[in-house]
């Protein structure tokens, strides 16, 4: 890219950061797309392994026919959000088949994209406050053959900024975080690990009836009705973190810390 185009890129990025309304934000996105020479972008959030979790979808620039089809059934077949979640780094849509072994639905979805001229783009997993997880897909590049690693990284920076600003504007992080006790945090952490109440009771050294009571309180505080939804909501609010990096320390009795 030339120095002038880089200047346009950063000016467009500044408009994203300065947007105070969704209308201004949408206009700024068009400016960013123009600067990086792409035609459309779509947002999906939250992105977690369980696709049954409700997702917010937002499209800017992609055909309305594709948007309607995506809302109806494409969201179930689209492999890009979950692939980006597992991979972490941004990647070209055309590389999806080499990055992971896709099922028939995923392969068919990518084939449909290619047939309607949307076969290339950049997939980006984005994160925000309270461990929020989202996906940004930027597609319809003016010069698909020029989509190198440097451009992928540039798109990733723009996508992350857009995701943060979008979430700020729609108030995604302004909800009050439920106040869970330390013991309730212990229980929801092990629920997230897939443990049954009897196993959690044994791990924590308390009775199963006590765990049952904690689970009921957790469901009420998180406004959910099942264990999967409870775990997903706890992660999205930053109450627990996925992974095993702090498991041992997190479940030591408080009087030993």
Residue, then its C-alpha position, 0 to 999 in steps of 0.5 A: x500500500x502507498x503512504x497515502x493509502x496508509x494515511x487514509x487507513x489511520x484516518x478511517x480508524x480514527x473515525x471508528x474510535x470517535x464514533x458516538x452513534x451507531x449511524x456514525x459507526x456504520x459510516x466509519x466502517x464504510x470508510x475503513x472498508x474503502x481504505x483497506x479495499x474490502x467490500x463488506x464485514x459482518x459481526x457475530x457475538x458471542x462466539x463460544x464452542x456451543x453454537x446453540x448459544x444465541x448470537x447477535x449478527x450485524x452486516x455492513x456491505x454484504x448482499x442482503x440476499x446473503x444476510x437473509x440466508x445467513x440468518x435463516x440457516x447459514x449461521x449453523x453452517x458457517x465454520x469461520x467463527x468457531x474456527x477463528x475461536x480455536x485458532x486465535x490468529x486471523x486467517x484467510x477464508x480460503x485457508x479454512x480447509x487447510x487449517x482444520x478438517x471441516x465437516x460437509x456443512x462447513x465445506x458446502x457453506x464455503x463453496x456457496x460463498x465462492x459461488x456468489x463471489x464471497x469466497x475470499x476474506x479475513x476471519x478474525x476472533x476478537x475479544x473485549x472486556x469481561x472476556x467477551x468473545x466475538x467474530x468479525x469477517x471481512x470479505x469481498x476484497x478488491x484484489x483477492x490475489x494481493x491478500x498477503x499476511x501483512x494485509x491480514x494483520x492490518x485487517x485484524x487490527x481494524x476488526x478488533x477496534x471495530x468490535x470494541x467500539x461496536x460493543x461500547x455503542x450497543x452497551x454490551x459491557x454495561x450490564x451489572x455483573x452478578x455478585x457470586x460468592x467465592x463458593x459459587x465461583x468454585x461451583x460454576x468453575x467446575x460446572x464449566x469443566x463438565x463435572x456433575x454435582x456429586x463430583x463437585x461435592x467430592x472435589x470441594x469437600x462439601x455435601x451434594x445437597x450443598x452443591x445443589x443449593x449453590x447451583x440453584x443460586x447460580x442459575x438465579x443470579x445468572x438468569x439461566x436455566x441450564x448448566x451450559x448456559x450458566x457456564x457460557x454466561x459466567x465466561x462472558x461476564x469474566x466470572x471464570x476464565x476458560x482453560x486450565x491455567x489457574x485451576x489449582x490456585x483457584x480452588x484452594x481453600x481461602x484460608x490457605x491463600 
